[in-house]
Amino acid sequence: MASHDQVERFKQAARELGTDDDPEHFKQVVRRIAKAKSSADEGRGGKTAKRDGS
């Protein structure tokens, strides 16, 4: 279960993004962030760096 502090941090981040009051705006922001993330991944060929375990 999430701690009270973690919930408060999430709420603060939502306020900073301007998404805490409107569920549809929240969805739009999440889509924009997800799209930006996937575009950045495509720039690397869509692959993540391999770790050698050390």
N, C-alpha and C positions, 0 to 999 in steps of 0.2 A: 504494500500500500504506500502511496506517496506521502511524504512528510508534509506537514503544514508549511514549512519553509519552501519546499519544492513547488507546492501549489501557488504560493505567493509569488515566487519567481516567474512561474508560467504566466500568471495574471499580469504581472508587470511587463513582461515581454509582449503580451497581447496588447496591452495599452499603448506601448511604444510603437507598435506596428499599426495601431489604429483599428484593431480587429475585435476588440472586446465587446462591442455593442451589437454588431450586425453579423449574423451567421453567414450571410451571402458574401459579404466583404471578406470575412475570414477565409472562405473557400477560395476566393479570387487571389488573395495574398499567398495562400499555401500553393496554389497552382503556379503562380509566378515564381515562387522560390523553387519549387520542384523542377520547373522548366529550366530555370537558370542553372540548377545543379546538373541536370542531364546534359545541357549544352556544354558545360565545362568538362564533363566526362567525355563527351564526343571529341573534344579537342585533344584528348589523350588516347584516342582510339577506343574509348569506351572501356578501357581496362584499368584495373587498380594495380598499384604497385605491389609486387610480391615481397614478402618478408622472409628472411632466411632463418628466423627463429632464434637468432642470437641477440 
